[in-house]
Amino acid sequence: MTTRREFIQTLGATGAALAGLTACSGGGKSSGGGGGSTQPPAPPPASPILVIVNIDGGYDWLNVMPPNAGSNLGVYQTKRATLGITDSGLLTDLGSGAALNKDFTGMDTLSALGRVAWIPGIGMPNPNLSHFTSIDLWGQGATVPAGTGWLGRFADTAFSPSGDVLRGLSVTSDLPVMLKGASRSFVSIPSAGGYVFPAYLLNGGTVPDAATLETGWGTALNATSPDPGYAAGAQAGKLFFDAQNNPAFGTGGALAARTPSVAYPGDTTYPITRLSGSPLTSSLSNQFKLIAQMIAAGLPGQVYFSRLGGWDTHSNQAVDHPNLQRALGGSIKAFYDDLATITTSAGNAQDRVMILAYSEFGRRVQENNGGTDHGTAGLAFCVGKAVKGGFYGAYPDLTNLDANGNMKFTTDFRSLYATVLDRWLGQATSTTDTLLGSAYPRLGFL
């Protein structure tokens, strides 16, 4: 059986070491190799696009960006005696005692170009280790449940109440709380010719016919005292049908065909395989291809939501985790490169897009029998030409864990949201603070 070292060597994915990264709360910088020299960030575009990537299941980022020097390394080697990634041949040095796992395909190249802002140790006060609760907390942008999501509240503020139905889109078949506003919800479009009505708004198991829905939402929206639940469903129904009838999406609700300019994970020509040597697959690739197709078709989407699941690695992590990293990193790098070939009326797509990736929590430092349990203090990162690459927030101190053996978070997740709302989506500082319920320090990558 091919070892991980042999696999990396056969790919030739050596990657020159990075140097000069500074882990700090105010900013970071990078220089060096890994596929290219650092490039200065571009100014934020006039018509920005945000692409969210939900790394679903609890991302074991310690094996993605493991410590490779200092006191953290000793703790990591002791607590990850079997699963730890310590072979320098499998790592690209990031400086400041951290390295990047080369299984995270393509991310060393983007990081060396200065296109990745890394936010290690991101989390919240009083974290919850239930997938469902933590997903909702991340979605709401608050540690106290409020029922709406931070992007949904942004849509309430920024999107027209009677239009903009294709401005907030999910390419998954559901609409998580992150995308739910008080008066606006995103529209789910998981394929080039299909929409999914938000199932959580239905009382029954089937979608009523169009005429019934149109009559129903019209009655609900015009009622003097509408039932709140029915009114919310009516509003979403209106958005759903307006989206289907929007000429921007194409005749009959179908997009114009597009052939990607690069190979994505899962394509027959993609050069990187799974750890076993079998072809690599990635649902995220198909989602990114669809987003690229929408952007190329001129859709007015400003925020897109995507997801890659499978990260709840309680067991078999030594096999599953490398494959997941290759799918995630390879999909992001392919998407980034593909965007450079798309020209829109608002400019080049690569100039307009920033990717924000996050997970609901990290994993415990101590490995279990073949995997890792739910933990705290995760890793988020942003990728784009306008991003000032480097570390933003301190790498957690593995010698100072909490009573449960978990890392203590170093950056509040709402600081990331505040930075994106202000400096990417163009919200006024006061509006951002209102959307998040308080003022949070902004990060320096934009």
C-alpha positions in Angstrom: 0.0 0.0 0.0 1.3 3.5 -0.9 2.3 5.5 2.1 1.3 9.2 2.5 5.0 10.2 2.0 5.2 8.2 -1.2 2.0 9.7 -2.4 3.2 13.2 -1.9 6.5 12.4 -3.6 4.8 11.0 -6.6 2.8 14.2 -7.0 5.9 16.3 -6.8 4.0 18.5 -4.3 7.1 19.7 -2.5 6.3 23.3 -2.1 8.9 25.7 -0.9 8.8 26.8 2.7 7.0 29.9 3.7 8.7 32.4 5.9 7.9 35.6 7.8 4.3 34.8 8.9 3.5 36.6 12.1 0.8 35.2 14.4 -1.0 38.2 15.9 -4.4 39.6 16.4 -3.9 42.7 14.3 -2.6 41.3 11.0 -0.1 39.1 9.3 2.1 38.9 6.3 3.7 36.1 4.3 6.6 35.7 1.9 8.3 32.9 0.1 7.5 30.0 -2.1 4.9 27.2 -2.2 4.1 28.0 -5.9 4.6 31.7 -6.2 5.8 34.9 -4.6 3.7 37.1 -2.4 1.4 39.5 -4.3 0.0 42.7 -2.8 -3.7 42.6 -2.1 -6.0 44.2 -4.6 -8.5 46.8 -3.5 -12.0 45.5 -2.6 -14.1 45.5 -5.8 -17.1 47.7 -6.4 -19.4 44.6 -6.8 -18.1 42.0 -4.3 -19.2 38.4 -4.1 -19.0 36.3 -1.0 -18.8 32.5 -1.2 -19.3 30.7 2.1 -17.9 27.2 2.5 -19.4 25.3 5.5 -16.8 22.6 6.5 -19.5 20.5 8.1 -18.9 18.0 11.0 -16.2 19.6 13.1 -12.9 20.3 11.3 -9.8 18.7 12.8 -7.6 21.7 11.9 -4.8 20.6 14.2 -3.9 18.0 11.6 -4.3 20.6 8.8 -2.2 23.2 10.4 -0.2 21.3 13.0 2.5 22.9 15.3 6.0 22.2 14.1 8.1 24.0 16.7 8.0 25.4 20.2 6.1 24.2 23.3 3.0 23.3 21.2 4.9 20.7 19.3 5.7 18.6 22.3 2.1 18.6 23.5 0.9 17.7 20.0 3.3 14.8 19.6 2.2 13.4 23.0 -1.5 13.7 22.5 -1.4 12.8 18.8 1.1 9.9 19.0 -0.7 8.0 16.3 -2.6 10.5 14.2 -0.2 13.5 14.5 1.4 14.9 11.3 5.0 15.6 12.2 7.0 14.4 9.2 8.5 17.5 7.6 8.2 16.0 4.2 4.4 16.2 4.6 4.4 19.8 5.8 5.0 23.3 4.4 6.4 25.6 7.1 4.3 28.7 7.7 6.6 30.2 10.3 5.8 31.0 13.9 5.7 27.4 14.9 2.9 26.3 12.5 2.9 24.3 9.2 0.4 23.4 6.5 -0.4 19.8 5.7 0.4 19.1 2.0 -2.7 17.0 1.8 -4.5 20.3 1.8 -4.1 20.4 -1.9 -3.3 23.8 -3.5 -3.6 25.8 -0.3 0.2 26.1 0.1 0.3 27.8 -3.3 -2.5 30.2 -2.5 -1.0 30.9 0.9 2.5 31.6 -0.6 0.8 34.1 -3.0 -0.6 35.9 0.0 -4.1 35.1 -0.9 -5.2 33.3 2.3 -6.0 34.9 5.7 -5.7 32.2 8.4 -7.7 32.6 11.6 -6.6 29.8 14.0 -8.3 29.4 17.4 -11.6 31.0 16.3 -14.6 30.3 18.5 -17.0 31.7 21.1 -17.5 32.1 24.8 -19.4 29.2 26.3 -19.0 26.9 23.3 -21.4 24.1 22.7 -20.2 20.7 21.3 -23.5 19.6 19.8 -23.3 19.8 16.0 -26.8 21.1 15.7 -26.6 23.7 18.5 -23.1 24.9 17.4 -24.2 25.1 13.7 -27.1 27.3 14.8 -24.9 29.5 17.0 -22.4 30.1 14.1 -25.3 30.7 11.8 -27.0 33.2 14.1 -23.8 35.1 14.7 -24.7 35.2 18.4 -24.1 32.9 21.4 -27.8 33.5 22.5 -30.3 31.9 20.0 -32.3 34.6 18.2 -33.9 32.7 15.3 -32.3 34.6 12.4 -28.9 34.3 10.8 -26.2 36.9 10.3 -26.4 36.7 6.5 -30.2 36.6 6.7 -30.2 39.8 8.8 -27.8 41.3 6.2 -30.3 40.4 3.5 -33.1 42.0 5.5 -31.0 45.2 5.5 -29.4 45.2 2.1 -31.8 43.4 -0.3 -34.8 45.0 -1.8 -38.0 43.6 -0.1 -39.7 43.2 -3.5 -36.7 42.2 -5.6 -33.1 40.9 -5.4 -34.4 37.3 -5.3 -31.3 36.0 -6.8 -28.9 38.0 -4.7 -28.6 35.5 -1.8 -28.3 31.9 -3.0 -27.5 28.5 -1.6 -26.3 25.7 -3.8 -27.2 23.1 -1.2 -30.6 21.6 -1.0 -31.4 23.2 2.4 -31.5 26.7 3.9 -29.6 26.8 7.2 -30.4 29.4 9.8 -27.4 31.4 8.7 -29.4 32.4 5.6 -32.7 33.1 7.3 -33.8 36.7 7.9 -36.8 38.2 9.5 -38.3 39.1 6.2 -35.9 37.6 3.7 -34.5 34.1 3.1 -32.0 32.9 0.5 -33.2 30.8 -2.4 -31.8 27.3 -2.8 -30.7 26.3 -6.3 -28.7 23.0 -6.2 -28.5 22.5 -9.9 -28.4 24.4 -13.2 -32.1 23.8 -13.7 -33.7 23.3 -10.3 -34.8 25.1 -7.2 -35.7 23.6 -3.8 -38.5 25.1 -1.8 -37.4 25.5 1.8 -38.8 22.4 3.4 -38.7 23.8 7.0 -41.5 26.3 6.0 -43.9 23.5 5.1 -46.3 21.8 7.6 -46.8 18.8 5.3 -44.4 16.7 3.3 -45.3 17.9 -0.2 -45.1 21.3 -1.8 -48.5 22.7 -2.8 -49.0 23.6 -6.5 -47.9 27.0 -7.7 -51.4 28.5 -7.9 -52.2 27.5 -4.3 -48.9 29.0 -3.0 -49.3 32.2 -5.0 -52.8 32.7 -3.8 -51.8 31.8 -0.2 -48.8 34.1 0.1 -50.7 37.0 -1.5 -53.5 36.6 1.0 -51.1 36.3 3.9 -49.0 39.3 2.9 -52.1 41.5 2.5 -53.8 40.5 5.7 -54.3 43.0 8.4 -53.0 40.7 11.1 -51.4 37.7 9.4 -50.3 34.7 11.3 -46.5 35.2 11.8 -45.6 31.7 10.8 -47.8 31.7 7.7 -46.6 35.2 6.8 -42.9 34.0 6.9 -43.8 31.0 4.7 -45.7 33.3 2.4 -42.7 35.7 2.0 -40.4 32.7 1.3 -42.9 31.4 -1.2 -43.0 34.7 -3.0 -39.2 34.8 -3.2 -39.2 31.2 -4.5 -41.6 31.8 -7.3 -40.1 35.2 -8.2 -36.7 33.5 -8.5 -38.1 30.8 -10.8 -39.6 33.5 -13.0 -36.5 35.8 -13.0 -35.2 36.1 -16.5 -31.6 36.5 -15.1 -31.6 32.7 -14.4 -32.5 31.9 -18.0 -35.5 30.7 -19.9 -37.5 28.1 -18.0 -35.3 28.4 -14.9 -32.2 26.9 -16.5 -28.7 28.4 -16.8 -26.7 28.6 -19.9 -24.2 25.8 -20.1 -20.5 26.4 -19.2 -17.4 24.2 -19.4 -15.0 24.9 -16.6 -11.5 26.1 -17.7 -9.6 23.9 -15.3 -10.0 20.3 -13.9 -11.8 20.1 -10.5 -11.5 17.2 -8.0 -13.7 14.4 -9.3 -13.0 15.1 -13.0 -11.3 12.3 -14.9 -8.3 14.6 -15.8 -7.8 15.8 -12.2 -4.2 14.6 -11.3 -4.6 14.0 -7.6 -6.3 10.8 -6.2 -7.5 9.5 -2.9 -5.0 8.1 -0.4 -5.8 4.6 -1.8 -5.0 5.7 -5.3 -8.7 5.6 -6.4 -10.2 8.7 -8.1 -10.9 11.7 -5.9 -14.5 12.8 -5.6 -15.9 16.0 -4.2 -19.5 17.3 -3.9 -18.0 20.7 -3.3 -16.5 20.7 -6.8 -20.0 20.5 -8.3 -21.2 23.3 -6.1 -18.3 25.5 -7.1 -18.8 24.7 -10.8 -22.5 25.8 -10.4 -21.5 29.0 -8.7 -19.0 29.8 -11.4 -21.7 29.0 -14.0 -24.1 31.4 -12.2 -21.5 34.2 -12.1 -20.6 33.7 -15.8 -24.3 33.9 -16.7 -24.5 37.3 -15.1 -26.7 36.4 -12.1 -26.8 39.2 -9.5 -25.8 36.8 -6.7 -23.8 38.6 -4.0 -23.7 35.8 -1.4 -23.5 32.1 -2.2 -23.5 29.3 0.4 -21.9 25.9 -0.2 -21.0 22.9 2.0 -18.6 19.9 2.3 -19.6 17.3 4.9 -17.9 14.3 6.3 -15.6 15.9 8.9 -16.9 14.2 12.0 -13.9 12.0 12.2 -14.4 10.0 15.4 -12.7 7.0 13.7 -10.8 6.1 10.6 -9.3 9.6 10.6 -6.0 8.5 9.2 -7.7 7.6 5.9 -10.7 9.9 5.8 -9.0 13.1 6.8 -6.4 13.2 4.0 -9.0 12.5 1.4 -11.3 15.3 2.7 -8.4 17.7 2.8 -7.6 17.0 -0.9 -11.2 17.4 -1.8 -11.5 20.7 0.1 -8.2 22.3 -0.9 -8.3 21.0 -4.4 -11.9 22.3 -5.0 -11.0 25.8 -3.6 -7.8 26.1 -5.7 -9.6 24.9 -8.9 -12.5 27.3 -8.3 -10.1 30.2 -7.7 -8.2 29.5 -10.9 -11.5 28.9 -12.9 -12.8 32.3 -11.8 -9.9 34.1 -13.5 -11.3 33.1 -16.9 -14.7 34.6 -16.2 -15.4 38.1 -17.3 -18.6 39.8 -16.2 -20.0 43.3 -16.7 -18.8 44.1 -13.2 -15.2 42.9 -13.8 -13.2 39.7 -13.7 -14.8 37.1 -11.4 -11.6 36.3 -9.6 -11.2 40.0 -8.6 -14.8 40.0 -7.3 -15.0 36.8 -5.2 -13.8 36.1 -1.7 -14.2 32.6 -0.1 -14.9 32.3 3.6 -14.6 28.8 5.0 -15.5 27.8 8.6 -16.6 24.8 10.7 -18.9 24.6 13.7 -16.1 23.6 16.0 -12.6 21.9 16.1 -11.6 18.6 17.6 -10.1 17.7 20.9 -6.3 17.8 21.1 -6.1 14.2 22.6 -6.7 11.6 19.9 -9.0 8.7 20.7 -8.9 5.2 19.2 -8.5 6.1 15.6 -10.0 9.5 15.6 -10.7 12.7 17.5 -13.7 13.9 19.5 -15.6 17.2 19.4 -13.5 20.1 20.5 -13.3 23.9 20.5 -11.3 26.7 19.0 -11.5 26.0 15.2 -9.9 27.4 12.1 -11.5 29.7 9.6 -9.9 31.2 6.5 -10.6 33.6 3.7 -9.3 33.3 0.2 -9.3 36.1 -2.4 -7.2 38.6 -4.4 -8.2 41.4 -2.0 -7.1 39.4 1.1 -4.0 40.4 2.9 -2.5 36.9 3.6 -1.1 35.7 6.9 -2.3 34.9 10.4 -5.1 36.8 12.2 -5.5 35.7 15.8 -3.1 33.7 17.9 -2.6 30.0 17.5 -4.0 28.4 20.7 -1.6 27.5 23.5 -1.7 23.7 23.7 0.1 23.8 27.1 -2.9 25.7 28.6 -6.1 23.7 27.7 -9.4 24.0 29.5 -10.7 21.5 32.1 -12.0 19.2 29.4 -8.7 19.1 27.4 -9.9 21.5 24.8 -8.2 24.6 23.3 -9.2 28.0 24.5 -10.4 30.2 21.7 -8.3 33.3 20.7 -10.6 35.1 18.3 -14.3 35.7 18.6 -16.1 34.4 15.5 -18.2 37.6 15.3 -15.0 39.6 14.6 -14.7 37.6 11.4 -18.3 38.4 10.5 -17.9 42.1 11.4 -14.8 42.4 9.2 -16.6 40.8 6.2 -19.8 42.8 6.6 -17.9 46.1 6.9 -15.0 45.7 4.5 -16.3 43.2 1.9 -20.1 43.6 1.8 -20.0 47.3 2.4 -22.1 47.7 5.5 -21.6 50.8 7.6 -19.9 50.1 11.0 -23.0 51.0 12.9 -25.2 48.8 10.8 -22.8 45.9 11.3 -22.7 46.4 15.0 -26.6 46.3 15.0 -26.7 43.1 12.9 -24.3 41.4 15.3 -25.8 42.8 18.5 -22.6 44.4 19.6 -19.3 45.9 18.4 -16.5 43.4 17.8 -12.8 44.1 16.9 -12.2 44.0 13.1 -9.5 41.8 11.7 -6.8 43.3 9.4 -7.0 41.0 6.4 -9.2 43.4 4.4 
